[in-house]
Structures are given as structure tokens and as C-alpha cells.
Amino acid sequence: MTTVQDTPTLGDMSALQQVRSGEDAPTLTLPRERGTENRPARHLPVQKDWPAWALVLAQTGILVGAIGGWELGARFGVIDQFFWSQPSAIFHTLTIFFTSGDAWTDIGFTFRSTIFGFLLGTTAGSLLGLSFWWSRNYAAVVQPYIICFESIPKLALAPLVILVFGIGLSSKVAIAMALTIVVSTLTTYAGVKALDPDGEKLFYSLGATRMQVFRKLVVPFCLPWIISVLRVNIGLALTGAIVGEFIASQHGLGRAILYAGQTYDIALVWVAVLVLSTLAVVMYATVSWLESMLRKGVRQ
Amino acid sequence: MTFPTPTGAFAALAPITLSIPQGRFVSLIGPSGCGKSTIFNIIAGLLEPTSGRVLIDGVDATGTIGRVGYMLQKDLLLPWRTVLDNVVLGMEIQSVPLRLARERALPLLHRYGLSGFESLYPSALSGGMRQRAALLRTLLFDTDVILLDEPFGALDAQTKLQMQEWLMALWSDFGKTVLFVTHDVEEAIYLSDELHVMGTRPGRIIASIPVHLPRPRRRTSALAPEFLTIKERCLQLLDVNLSPSAPVNAAA
């Protein structure tokens, strides 16, 4: 006895389209109701999908157009080179940045502080969120503090963090962690609160210990919540690391941007921003991949 | 098994004494809010009664969990586990090695209509199949007493009939003592050896009716005079009980 439910198909709709598009298609005549003769005949709006090459062409077209326009504008004096630099100069600086500058040191520094902050913040936040399951009283006592900490603009504390942790890697990690921990805590706690009390009842009726309920029910149930913040957190961690570098640092892409801006080297600003964006995209893509892998593992 | 269970302050239940002989199929029927689920929670040890005791085989089991199999209204299958791994949950919690638990569960899944489904996730199953898996989970927990709280309440009429037959087959194979809660009078008579009709405010047992229909029962048993007499009596009891409690409900 199997009853696999069929998902509703769009059969009716495609039949409708067929009737309209085919010349010798069978026609369907329905009796008209009185008083509906003047109703305008409307068709189902149909959007035609472009082929893939056309989409790619449009996308590259915009990019080439923007960069070409910028370059030409800068050459003919429409765009002020001092403020905006120009693509050819930026490309030149980029090669210098990677051949003679300390590009890899900067990238590595920012990458490390982001990853450490992300991992620490996400792990600590998830554990904290899960810990609320153990005691309603503890959760009730601690919760206002979490909300408070969430509403503080954590970046405003950055100068203090630098003072406490110094200008090295640890201060950047701390800021990145401060940004990510709250998001993870609150999201995981939302998962804990969404737990069906009947699920716990089932486990207890089977004679489970609290630890068994936690490990076999609470943790797997909350995993989708924990996973769902990974992408948000990697962005937040990067923001935290960059702000830390802005305030005081010896290395990092954030420091490179600040330094270039202060010395009016606009091309270098663009180069650093470009490299930073690439780093961000790579990390975001990796975390997205990780997330989809985990989701497959979790099956929910 | 005896459990007089008066509950305090709100008095959800008036003093009730129920004794259920081993291996019997006993049903509780009654309107919503008559405390059927409260009784179940007390037997399962999930609620501490204000006074009274739960005796299983003459041993005090009040407030101890894991003594009886309890199937709640919802199937509560864990979506991240396969059907097989859901079914072995009870044994797993009782620290039976996972391999052994699976070995014991697999033949039962094959025998009781879930073969081919064991490695699927619950989301791929129909309502009836999910209930089967949930019931097998309860059975494999391997306790003498099993509590079933409206297990077929959410199923469509046809599936419900199939599930009743299935449950009967399972019950005669396993010989467990079953306590069954339902709203459905016909279902209760068809399945049970004895019926307890409950009333509300406070929850109490207003009548206990033995069912002497021969087993195995068939659908045509529902046309037997005795069946109809019991059905009429139950419907009367439930009806009589409903009318005076209606104004009380309105006042609250």
C-alpha cells in the first residue's frame, strides 16, 4: 500500500497555452454567462526565457561597457582621475601590488582573522544557543543580556577591543567574533524554542536521559538553524576583521585600503577593494557549498 | 494494573480506578477534555499525579518513565532519520547496540507492511505508513503495556479501516496489553475487549462495558446485534454527558 502524493502539475495552464499558440489546435467552447460579454479577454502573461548565451552576453556587455566608459571618460577628462582613478592605472597598480607589494601577507592576514572570528563566533554562539535548552530559568536570566549585547553597535567598541587585545591578529578575531556570536546564539535559540514539546515527551516516554534528548533530538533539530546563519556570519566576520584593520593594524587588506586612501593613491584603494571583494566571494562561495553539503547531510 | 488518580486544584480527573488484565485490548472513549490524555501521561510517568498510584504487575511505577510504550497522536518521526532508524529509537535509547536493534527491527518492517521503506526518510511516506512506523517504534520498545492515544485520528476513513485490521493482526501476534484512546465509538467497539466511557469536569469513568464479540472479528461484526446495542449505549452515555456540561463550558 503506497500512496505517494503527486505534486500538482501545471497541466491546465500548458493546455491553455497550446490552444492559443497552435493554429489548428482543437478549440474549447464554453457557454457564456449573461452579463460577462464585455469582460476584456486577458491572456496569461508569459515571459520568454533568454538562451544562456544571451544572458552571459548581456552580463559581460554591462561590465565591458562600464569599465570602457570609465576608462574613456577618464582619458577625455569627463571623470576626474584624481578621485576616481582609471581602469588602466588600477590594472597597473594591481600587477605592482602582487609582484612587489606584500599582497599575500595582507590577504593571508585578513583571511585568517575572518576565518578564526567566523569559526569561534559561530561555534560559541551555537553552543550558547543550545545551552538554553537545558534550563528555562537560566535562559530567562541570560536572555536580556543577549538582546542587550545584540543591540549594541559592536563596531563602536572596536577601539576598546584594540586597546585590550593589541594591534595584532587577536583584536581582529575578537571583533569578528563579537559580530557573529550574537547572530548564531539568537538563531540557534530560535531553533530550541521551535522544538515540539511532544518530541521531548516521546523521548522521555522511551525512558531517555536529558543528555540523550539533547544529543538525539535537540542538536539534530537545531542544525538547520545553525547552518542557516553560516553565510550571514562569514560576511559579518569579514566586516569585523576589516574594521579592526581600519582602526589599528600592521597588515591586512583593510589597512591597505586605509593607507592608500590617506596617501591619495586611489588606484591602490581600488586594487585592495577588488582583492577584498574576490576574497569575500571565494569565502562566501565556500561557505555556501559547505552549507548545501551540510543540508544534504541533515535532510530536513 | 491499578491506578486511582485524583488530581488536585484544577481537578482534571476525579478519583479513577482502572484495572486492566494482561493481554487485553482496552479502550477509553469520551469527549475532548475528559482527561484521557492526562491518564495516559500519568501512566507513562510524564505527569506526577497529585495522589494515587500506577501499579504495573503489582509494582509501583508512579512517576517512572520508560515503563510502558506510549504512542502520541502525532507520529513524531524524526525527519533526519530513515524509517529503520526511527523505528529502533526506543531500543537505541535503552542502549541496545545499533546493529542488533536494526537486525531485530528489519524483519518486523518487512512483515508489517513497511518493506522497501526502511531506508526512506519519513517525508516520503503517506500518513498511514508514518503511523505504522510510529507504532512499530512503540512495539519495538518492548514493554508489556502499550498506550495508543488516538493513533488513527488524523487518517482518512479508508486508511483508518486498513490500519485497524493491521493493528489487530499486530496485537494478536505480540500479545501486548493495549490501552487505546479514541473519539470513534465504532473503532473502540470493533477493537476492544472492554470499553471505558468517560465524562468531563472532572474527568471520570461513567461506564465500563465489556465487549464479548468473538475474535477474530470481521467488518460484518459491526452489524451484529450486540455491537449495535453497545454502540447505542455508548452514544447515549456520551450524549447524556454532553448536555449538562455545555453550560459549564459556556460559563468558563
Interface residues (C-beta under 8 A of the other chain):
Chain A: M1 T2 T3 V4 Q5 D196 D198 G199 K201 L202 F203 Y204 S205 L206 G207 A208 Q212 K216 L217 P220 L223 V298 R299 Q300
Chain B: A44 G45 L46 I65 G66 R67 V68 G69 Y70 L72 K74 L76 L78 P79 W80 L89 G90 E92 I93 Q94 G113 Y121 A124 S126 G128 M129 F141 Q162
